[in-house]
């Protein structure tokens, strides 16, 4: 199937790119491939959205029945939390770029569904349930499109009765918009050495729930962020959020930085513990959880942005990593990157070029407001990672203030890859997490049922372990099996039967596609690949 541009991923970056391509030239043939069962099925974010890019893309969006327009932010709180108390930090003391004035809170998945409708109305071909599993190259080595995942392959590799081979989507340009830690994006980074001149990307794991709460406790547009406890007890860092959204619901979640050293840390358990804090629990009591999910988040900042363009292709959105970590926002920068890539590709095609390197995209982005915004916060994440939540926050705030008035220190803090930070288990003490009460806190398997995750049972395991002996001798014997704790879906287990050696069990049907295993395994021995189309979570309103 030939087209002008194929976009891998139906998130805000990919859909913004598709819309902009049609705005520039309505005759361009544009294809969007989405691995989820529908657009939005795999989208998970807080979310508080800065509308800056949406205003540029579709200026009339507020009057176009866009679901994000329902709940403007009306009230901002930032809490520094101890075990039983909290201190409200005044927003006036924070750099202006931290403000949520003019932002909106709601479901990013629903925003994507709405954007897909706009794109299809313009003639974009949107195909949910079709993961891109391979990249095609032409004789010169340029990207020439992608191949979608085969359907109907049994676990033993044989073809079932409903077998359908993947389709070749041939394109003049291919945009990789897979989100954080995309499996094809990893291959493009290696193939074209895109990270040669930047720091390695680092990540956090965001675990989220959606609750219906007591109407008397609901304040539409209220935004709360927290830092400190409980991660202050685990010698790591991150923070929580609680957003009052439409229809009497709150979205709440917790992000744990994945550069933690203690292999006994469990990001899922930290989230459950955080919910029991009196200031959070009071919102949830009398309410009901309705959805659950988890997703890795880019936290590297500006210094981790790789080279963005290569022959025949480009990285856009969180595939490249444009999250503003202190603001906990990346949808606006993701959308803008998609728009800039679209403009460059449309110009190249109009000029009779194809599969060349979109140098204008890379250059224009580095001169755009994305760069201006991210450079102001470029040292925030590494300062907190290096000096801890208290001192690091003070230093990061000072650096952001100085950069706001253009006297920031001319330094770029360095990163280490998250898996390199993990230490041997014998250097740490196991963490005694409290048992779930079934009302506010829950176990992982019950939680996964609220992600509505589903995979075809008879299919190859999409979680590939390269060396099972290494997994036992190192991941288990040296690091005490951190996969059983970092995974928020209970995918991995070490099972001992009788006196036999422990067996590594992979419950791939539970996978919510968060990519944490691909990031945090201490030997980089687990590789996340695409399962059969439509598999994974089916987030209704996340």
N, C-alpha and C positions, 0 to 999 in steps of 0.2 A: 504494500500500500504506500504509494509515494505521497509526500506532502511538502510544504515549504518549511514548516517548523513543527517538531514534535516536542512536547513538554512532558517530562516525567514527574508527575506529582500534581494533584489537584488541590493544593493548599492555596493560601492567599498570594504567594509569590507566583506560582504557576498560572493561576487564573488572572492575576493582574497583567502578566505578560501576554496571555492570550487575548485579553480585551484590548490592550494597547496595540498589539499587532493588527487587529481588525480596525481599530480607530485610524491607524496610519494608512492601511491599505486593505479595504474590505475584500479584495480579491485573493488575498493570501489564504492558502489552505493550512489551517492550524489544527493540530490534534493534541488533546490532553489525555494522558493515561493516568489512571488512579487505581492503586492496588486495593483500596477498600471496596466494600460491596456497594457503596454509594458515595457521592461527594460528601465529605464531612464525617464519614464513618470512622476515620483514623485521626481526626483533628482533635487535639487536646491542648488547651491553653487556659490561662486564668479566667477570663482575659479582661484587661483594661486596655482599650485600643486608642492610640493617638490617631485621629482622623486625617493627619496631614497628607498622607499619600492617597487616601481614598478621596479627599477633596480634589486632588489633582487628576485622578483617574476618572471619577464620575461625580462632578461637582454637585449634581442634583440628588445625590444618594439619599439625603434625609427625607426627601419627598417621594421616594421611589419604593416605599414599603420595605426598606432595608431593616432587618430585625435589630441591627446594632443601634439604630436610632432610638430605640425604646427607652433606654436608661442612661442618660448622661450622668457623669460623676458629680455628686453634690456635696460630698463630705469626705475629708481625708484624715486618716489617723495612721501614725507610725509608733509602734510600741516596742520598747526594749523590755524583754520579759525575764523575770527571775522565776523560780519554781512555782511560787504562789502569788506573785504580784507582777505589776507592770508599771513602767514609766512612759508617759506620752512624750514623744520628742516633737517639739514645735516645728512645723513646716517652714516657718520663717527663718529658722536656723539652717535650713538645707539649701543647697544650690538651686537657683531658679529652674534648671533643667529637670529637677525632680518633681516638679509640679504636675498634677493630673488635671489641671484646669482645662476645660474644653474636651476632655476625653470621655469615652463611653465604656460601659461594662456590659458584657453579655457573652453569648456563646460564639466562639470563633468558628465552630463547625457550622452553625446556622448562617454565619456570614459567608462562609464558603459555598454553602448551598445556594444562597441568593446570588453570589457572584457567578456561579456556574449557570444559573438561569440567564443572567445578563449576557454571558459569553455565548451560550447556545443561541440566544436571540439574535446575535450578530453573525452566526454561522460557524462558530467554533464547534468542532466535533469532540465531544467529551465522552470518554469511555471508562466508566467505573468498572471495577472487577478485573482489570487487565494490568497486572504488574509488569514492568519492564525488567527482564531478567538478564539480558545480555546487551552489550554495545557492539554495533557493527562499525568497521573501519573500511575506508576505501584503499586503493593501492598506494596512495601517498601517505597513509597513516592517519588521515583525518577522520573524525567521527562522521559516520554516514547514516546514523539512525539507531534504532534499538529493536530487539526481538522480545516479544511478550512471552510470558511464562506458558509452558505447555500445560494443558488441562487434561485430567483423566489419567494421570500416572499413579500406579499403585505403589505402596510402600516398598515392595521388592524391586521396583524399577520397571515393571511390565506395564503394558498399555491396557487400560480398562476399556470396557465397551463404549464409554463416552469420550474416548481419547480425542483430543484436538491439538494439533501442533501449534506452537506459538506463531505469531504473525510478524513478518518483517515490516517495520514502519520505517521507510526510507525517507530521509529528510535532508534539506539543505543545511539546516541548523537544528541542533538538539540542545534543549535547555534541561539541566538537571535541577529539579526543584523538589527533591526527596525529603527535605527536612534534615534535622540533625542526624549525623552519622549514616547517611544513605549508603547502601551497599554499592551502587554503581558510582556514586561520588567518590568513595574510597578508591575505586579502581582508576578513575580519571585523575585523581591527585597523584597516584603512583605512576600512571602511564605518562603523564606530561610534567611530572615533578613540580606540581603547582605550589607545594609548600616549601620550596627551596629558600625563599627569602622572607619567611614569616615564622612566628612562633607556632608550636603545635597547638591544635585545638584542644580545649579542656571542656568538661561538661558538668552539669548537675542533673540530678534525677528529680523530676517533679511528680509528686503523687497527689491526686486530686479526687475530691468527692463533690457531688451536687446534692443539696438537701432542700426539702420543703420544710420551712420553719414556721413557728407560731407567728401569725400575722401581726401580733402586738410587738414582736421583736424585730420586725422587718422594716428597714429604712432604705427604700430604693435609691441607689446611687452611692451608698456609703462604701468606702474603700478602706480596708484595714491591712496594713503590713506589719509583720513582727520580725524581731531578731532576738538572738540570745538563747534562752532556754527553749528546748531541751538540749540542743547541740552543744551548748556550753559544757555539758556534762560528758560529752563524747569526744571532746577535743577535735571537733570539726566545725564547719560553719555552713550557713544557709539561712533560711527564714521561711515564714508562713504568710499566707494571705487569706483574707475572707472578704468576698465581694457580694454586696446585696444587689441582686439582679432582678429581672422582671418576674412577674407571676409568683411572688412570694418565696422565691428561691435564693439561696446563697451558694456561691461557689467557693469552696475552701480547699486549700492545698498546702503542701510543704515541699520545699526544694532543699535537697542535701547535696552539697558539692561532692563530686565523685573523686576528688583528690585526697580523700580521707586515708589515714595510715592504719587505723585499727581494723583488722579484718572481721571483727565481731560487730561492727556497725551494721545496722539494718535500716535503710532509709524508710521502708514501710513502717517499721516499729516506731521510728522517731516521729512520724506523722501521727500515728495512733496515740502516742504519748502526748504530743502537742495538743491534740484535741481535748485532753483531760484537764488542761489548764483552766482555772476558774473563769478567766476572761473569754475563752473560746467556748467552753462547755455551756455557759449561760445562754448563748445563742442557739445551741443545738438541742438542749433539753426540751422535750415535748415535740420535737421535729422528727423527720423521717429521711433517711438516706435513700436517694433514688438512682444514683449512678456513681461509678468508680472508674478510674483509669490512671495511667502513668506514662510518662514520656521523658526521654533524655532531652536536655536543653543545652545549647551552646553557651559557654561562659567565657570564651577566650578573649572576646573583645576585638578591638581594631588591630592589635598586633598579631592576631591569629587569622586574619583575613588572607586567604591564599591568592595566587594569581587566578583571575576569574574567567579568562577566555583562553581558548586553545582551538586548533584547527577543527572547525565544524561544530563546536560546542561551547557552552558557558555554564557556570554555576550561578544559581540565583537563590535568594532567600536563605533559609537556615542551612541549606546544603553548603553554603559558603560561610555563614556565621555572622549575622549582623545584629545579634541581640544586644541591647543596651542593658547590661546586667543590673546596675543600681536601680534603673527604672522598672525592671522586670517587664520589658516590652521589646518586641521584635517584629510584630506584624506590619507596622508602618514602614520600617526599613526593608523588610522582605518584599513588600509590594513595590516599593520604589525601585529596588534592584531589578525586579521583573520588568518594570516599565522601561528602565534604561536599556536592558538587554534587548527588549522588543524593538525599541527605536533603532538600535544599532543593527540588528538583524534585518529589519525592514529596509533600512538604507542600503545595506550590502546587497540584498536581493534585487532591489530596484536598480542598483548599479551594475547588475549582471554578474555579481560575485556569489559564490556559494562555497561553503566548507572552508572559507578562509578564517583567520583568527580575528575575532571582533575586538580589535584593540581599542576602538572608540568606546566600547562598553566599559572596559576596565578603567580607562583613563577618565571617562566622564563620571563614573561612580566615585572615583577617588577625589574628584573635585566637587561632589554633590553635597547636599545637606546631610546625607548618611555619614560621610567622612567627618564633617564638622561636628556632628553630634557624638559620634563614637570616640573621636579623639579627646573630647572633654572628659570622658570616663575611662580612658584606656588603662589607667593604673588602678582602678577601684578593685577589681577582682583579685589581681595578684597581691595587692597590699593587704587585703583581708586574709587571703590564703596564707601569706607569709607571717603576718603578725597577729592573727586571730581576730575574733569578732569585735572585741572592745577597742584595742589599740588600732587594729587595722581599719575599723570604721572611722575613727577620728582622723587617721592619716589619709584615708580615701576621701573623706569629706573636705579636708584641707586642700588636697590636690585638685579636686573638682572645682572648688571655689577659685583657686588660683588660675585654673585653665579657663574658667568662665570669664575672668577679667584679663585673660591672655598673658599671664605670667607664670604658667605652669612649668614645673621642672622639666627640662628637655631629656627625660629618661623614658625608657620603655622597659617595664618589668618583664622578666623572663618566666616562661612556663615549663613545667615538667608534665609529661603525659600522665594521665590519671592512674593508669595501671602501675607505673613506675613508683608511685608514692606508697603503694600498699606494702606494709611491713610484715615480717614473720609473726605467726600467732604467739610464739613463746615470748614475745616482747610486750604482750598485752594481756589484759584480763577480760574474760567474757563479760558481756553486758547483760544484766538481769532485767529484761524488759517485762513490764507488768502484763498479766493475762488480759485479753479483751473482755469487756463486760457485756458485749452484745447489744448495747444501747448507743454508746458514743464511740467506742473502739471495737474493732472487728478483726477476725483472722483473715489471712490472705485468700484462702480458697473461697470463702463466702464473698469476699470483696470482688474477686474475679467474676463471679456470677453477675455482678452489677455492671460489668463492662460489656456484657452480652457478646463475649468472645466465642467464636466458632471457627473451627477448621475441619475440613473433610478428614475423617479418621484415617482412611486408607490412602495415604500419600507419603512421599519421602519426607523425612525429618528435615525441616528447613534450618535447624540449628546444628551446624556442623562442628564436631570436635575433631581437630586434626590429629591428635595423638592421645589416645585414652590412657596409656601408661603414664605419660607426662601429667595428665590431669590427676591421676591418683598420687603419684610420687611428689608432686609439687603443690597443686591447688588444694589437695586434701592434707597431705602429710606435713607440708611446710606452712600453709596459710589457713588450715583448719576449715577448708571448704567454704570460702566466702560467697560462692554462687548461691548457696542455700539461703543467704541473707540479703545480698544486694538485689536479687530478682524480686520485683514487687508482685509477681504472679504465681510464685511457688512452682516454677518450671523445673528447677534443678533439685535433686535429692541425692544424698549418699546413703545407700541402703545396704545394711549388713544382714545376711541370712545365715544363721548358724555360725560356723567358724570360717566361712569363706571371706575372701577379701571384699572390702566395700565395693559396691557396684554403683556407677554413675548413671542415674536414671534421669531422662529428659522427658518431661511432660509437655511436649511441644504444643499440645492442644490448648494449654493455658496461656500461651504467649500473647501479650498485648502489644508487641512490636515496639517496646520502649527503647531497645538497643543497648541496655545497660551491660549485658553480658559481653557484647562485642567491644565495649569500651573498657570494662573494669577487670576482666579476667587477667590475672597477674602474668600469664605467659602468652597472652593474645592467642590462645589455643581454641577459642570458640568464635565461629564466624556466623553472623546472622545473614541468611539469604532469603529470597522471596518465596513464600509458600504459594499454593495454588490461589488463583484469583478470588477475591472476595473474602479470603480468610482473615482472621484477626478480630479485633474489637469492632463493635457496632455502636459507637457512642451516639446517643440520641440527641444530646443537647449540651455537649461539652466544649 
